[in-house]
């Protein structure tokens, strides 16, 4: 059985593909592929292994031997799922591969914002510590997390792990009702947001969550509240959040995701990093610990093994 990995470079250079090789007869590995290249490279293959390469309907139609697509991620929006189903091509993704990694990154953003690290680092680099009349600087009020209220949107595996870590810091954690789910009896996000000292987002991007944090909701937050998004770009209105941060209505903003990735045409949040704001933008790398990336391979190999046994 022939399998082809179309964008192995997205897993990083230090990942062992042996678990996948053990499940197939032949494994062709390509660092990167365009959709046009994918059609050629998948010719004769029964299994396509892909992270972000788009496999559209026309491409799938041109691959009569293809029986399985293994996605090296949770999202399958790069696959034409309707055409795959019509053609009888199975699609298997991986979930919960980076829970520890993303939860760790989330807490890093939370702690960094709480301690106003972006602003203090700028001050130190600019020589302001050396100009201080005494031993320390207290220009930017910090936030002790113990005793503070964390509101989380998304009570899946990841949101639950973040809650565990936050509780270890002595935070009080509340989960908001799932946006768009009418029968969820928990308080809505709109009800909880004004009570939050910190908000952390761990929900999918959908019609119900797009711009969940918009200008209207930002106006209801406590002054100094922190906002962290390690979910998907577009769940917050980034420009409205930036305005609130500049105006002092938001205490800190940390994002690991943007609506378009990579942001080849830039983004207002990236431009704002040059300003003295309590702002952190990381390049969608919450998931990239070696353990998480290797786990993607392990889970993909398990998907292959299970599919072969069906």
URMOPE-V866831 format. One record per helix or strand of 2 or more residues. SS is the DSSP state (H for helix, E for strand). FROM is the first residue (numbers start at 1). TO is the last residue. Records with the same first field share a line. If there is no record, write none. Layout:
SS=FROM-TO / FROM-TO
//
This chain:
E=2-5 / 26-29 / 47-50 / 68-71 / 90-92 / 149-153 / 172-175 / 198-201 / 226-229 / 252-255 / 279-281
H=8-11 / 18-21 / 35-41 / 57-61 / 81-87 / 99-114 / 117-125 / 157-168 / 189-193 / 215-218 / 238-246 / 268-272 / 290-309
//
